[in-house]
């Protein structure tokens, strides 16, 4: 199993600080990638996202389980606990929380977990699939048939999330998995909403159809900033070629 990747995390053109965070872990059996987008006043969001990434990677590394989904889920629960504990000790960090997407690849397939509106996309044979569904107010309105997906893209409440790591004692974690044929050329994109909110699906397809990871990196940043880069934007692109 061959894994190549590129990772970026930037402030964007409006924000003064970056509350996103990304991290990776190469294991003997596979590859773990994590992207978090923090929320909270003062430095809370920045600290929450950093703490979540570090906690998930640390817990995954130290786990003795053979179940990748269990390892990811336990890592997110550990991050949830650590964020709550740190927020309780520092009044300036009260209310801090973060979204999370975590993806693990091994020779058998892909395993992922998420909370919030950061996303994971899968690209194969010029087809793009969004593996995660946003935990957001606007997505719940789409699910109930109250608004269309097209309306959701520009809805004024699209940034309101309904689930985050660190906000409650018990975190609801959505998970998924699939088999992968590594004979195919496949790519994964993990990103915060600073990317997905700035790009159309067709933009992402065009970017992931490029052959070189560095070209994808440059093109995402160019397009996000051409469209205003109103939020921090973070992404990890993973390819097997």
C-alpha positions in Angstrom: 0.0 0.0 0.0 1.5 3.3 -1.2 0.4 6.5 0.5 1.4 10.0 -0.4 -0.1 13.1 1.1 0.1 16.9 1.4 -1.2 19.0 4.3 -1.9 22.7 4.6 -3.5 25.0 7.3 -3.9 28.7 6.6 -5.5 31.8 8.2 -7.3 32.9 5.1 -7.7 36.5 4.1 -10.0 37.8 6.9 -9.1 36.1 10.2 -6.1 37.1 12.3 -5.6 33.7 13.9 -5.9 30.1 12.7 -8.3 28.0 14.7 -7.8 25.0 12.4 -5.3 22.2 13.0 -4.3 19.1 11.0 -2.1 16.1 11.8 -1.0 12.8 10.4 0.4 9.5 11.7 2.2 6.8 9.7 1.8 3.5 11.4 3.2 0.1 10.6 -0.1 -1.0 9.1 -1.5 2.2 7.7 -2.0 6.0 7.7 -4.1 8.3 9.9 -5.1 11.8 9.0 -7.0 14.3 11.2 -8.5 17.8 10.5 -10.1 19.9 13.2 -11.8 23.3 13.1 -12.0 25.0 16.5 -14.7 27.2 17.9 -14.6 29.4 20.9 -13.7 32.9 22.0 -10.2 34.2 22.9 -7.8 31.4 22.0 -10.3 28.6 22.8 -10.9 27.4 19.2 -7.2 27.3 18.4 -6.4 25.4 21.6 -9.4 23.0 21.1 -8.4 22.0 17.6 -4.8 21.5 18.5 -5.6 19.5 21.6 -8.1 17.3 19.6 -5.6 16.5 16.9 -2.8 15.7 19.4 -5.2 13.6 21.6 -6.6 11.6 18.7 -3.1 10.8 17.3 -1.7 9.9 20.7 -4.6 7.7 21.7 -4.5 5.9 18.3 -0.8 5.3 18.6 -1.1 3.9 22.1 -4.2 1.7 21.5 -3.9 -2.0 21.6 -7.1 -2.6 19.7 -7.1 -4.3 16.3 -10.2 -2.4 15.2 -9.4 0.9 13.4 -12.9 2.3 13.9 -12.8 1.6 17.6 -9.3 3.3 17.8 -10.5 6.4 16.0 -13.7 6.6 18.1 -11.8 6.1 21.3 -9.4 8.8 20.2 -12.2 11.3 19.7 -13.7 10.5 23.0 -10.3 11.0 24.7 -10.0 14.4 22.9 -13.5 15.3 24.1 -12.5 14.6 27.7 -9.2 16.5 27.5 -10.9 19.6 26.0 -13.6 19.6 28.7 -11.0 19.2 31.4 -8.8 22.0 30.1 -11.7 24.4 29.6 -12.8 23.8 33.2 -9.4 24.9 34.5 -9.2 28.1 32.5 -12.1 30.6 32.3 -10.8 32.1 29.1 -11.2 28.7 27.4 -14.7 28.1 28.6 -16.9 26.9 25.8 -14.1 25.9 23.5 -14.9 23.0 21.1 -13.9 21.7 17.7 -15.1 19.8 14.7 -13.2 16.7 13.7 -12.7 14.4 10.7 -10.4 11.5 11.1 -9.5 8.9 8.4 -7.4 5.8 8.7 -6.2 3.8 5.7 -4.8 0.3 5.7 -4.4 -2.5 3.1 -8.0 -3.5 3.7 -9.7 -0.2 3.2 -10.8 3.2 4.8 -12.2 3.9 8.2 -13.4 7.3 9.3 -15.2 9.2 12.0 -16.5 12.8 12.3 -18.4 15.4 14.3 -19.3 18.8 13.0 -19.1 20.2 9.4 -15.5 19.4 8.4 -15.6 16.9 5.6 -14.0 13.9 3.9 -14.3 13.4 0.1 -13.3 10.3 -1.9 -12.2 10.6 -5.5 -12.0 7.6 -7.8 -12.3 7.3 -11.6 -13.3 11.0 -12.0 -16.1 10.5 -9.5 -16.3 12.5 -6.2 -18.2 11.1 -3.2 -18.7 13.0 0.1 -18.2 10.4 2.8 -19.4 12.6 5.7 -22.6 14.5 6.2 -22.4 17.8 8.0 -23.7 18.0 11.6 -25.2 21.5 11.0 -28.4 23.4 11.3 -28.6 23.9 7.6 -28.0 20.2 6.8 -30.8 19.2 9.2 -33.1 21.6 7.3 -32.1 19.9 4.1 -32.8 16.5 5.6 -36.2 17.6 6.7 -37.0 18.9 3.2 -37.3 22.5 4.4 -34.6 23.8 2.0 -32.8 22.5 -1.1 -29.1 21.6 -1.2 -28.5 24.5 -3.5 -30.1 26.9 -1.0 -28.0 25.4 1.8 -24.8 26.4 0.0 -25.5 30.1 0.6 -27.8 30.0 3.6 -26.9 32.6 6.3 -26.9 30.0 9.0 -24.7 27.5 7.2 -21.9 27.8 9.7 -24.0 26.8 12.7 -22.9 23.3 13.8 -25.0 20.9 15.9 -22.2 18.7 17.1 -18.7 19.3 18.2 -15.9 17.7 20.3 -15.7 19.2 23.8 -19.1 20.8 24.1 -20.8 17.9 26.0 -19.7 15.2 28.3 -20.8 12.5 25.9 -19.9 13.1 22.2 -21.9 11.5 19.4 -19.5 10.2 16.8 -20.6 9.2 13.3 -18.4 6.5 11.7 -18.1 4.8 8.3 -15.9 2.3 6.4 -15.4 0.9 3.0 -13.1 -1.5 1.1 -10.6 -0.1 -1.2 -9.0 -1.5 -4.4 -5.5 0.0 -4.4 -5.0 -1.1 -8.0 -7.2 2.0 -8.8 -5.9 5.5 -8.5 -7.7 6.9 -5.5 -7.6 10.1 -3.5 -9.1 11.4 -0.3 -9.6 15.0 0.7 -10.1 16.0 4.4 -11.0 19.7 4.9 -12.5 22.3 7.1 -15.5 24.3 6.0 -13.1 27.1 5.0 -12.4 24.9 2.0 -15.7 23.2 1.3 -17.6 26.5 1.8 -15.4 28.3 -0.8 -15.4 25.6 -3.5 -18.0 24.0 -5.8 -18.1 20.3 -6.2 -16.9 20.7 -9.8 -13.9 22.7 -8.4 -12.9 19.8 -6.1 -13.2 17.3 -9.0 -11.0 19.4 -11.2 -8.4 19.8 -8.4 -8.3 16.1 -7.5 -8.0 15.1 -11.2 -4.6 16.7 -11.2 -1.7 14.3 -11.1 0.7 16.1 -8.8 -0.1 16.7 -5.1 1.8 20.0 -5.1 -0.3 21.2 -8.0 -3.5 20.3 -6.0 -2.1 22.1 -3.0 -1.5 25.3 -5.0 -4.8 25.1 -6.8 -6.9 24.7 -3.7 -5.2 27.7 -2.1 -5.6 29.8 -5.3 -9.3 29.1 -5.6 -10.2 29.5 -1.9 -8.4 32.9 -1.9 -9.9 34.0 -5.2 -13.3 33.3 -3.6 -12.5 35.4 -0.5 -11.0 33.0 2.0 -13.3 34.4 4.7 -12.4 31.6 7.1 -9.3 29.6 8.1 -8.9 26.8 5.6 -7.2 23.5 6.2 -6.9 20.4 4.1 -5.1 17.1 3.7 -5.0 15.3 0.3 -4.0 11.6 0.3 -3.2 9.7 -2.9 -2.0 6.2 -3.6 0.0 7.1 -6.7 
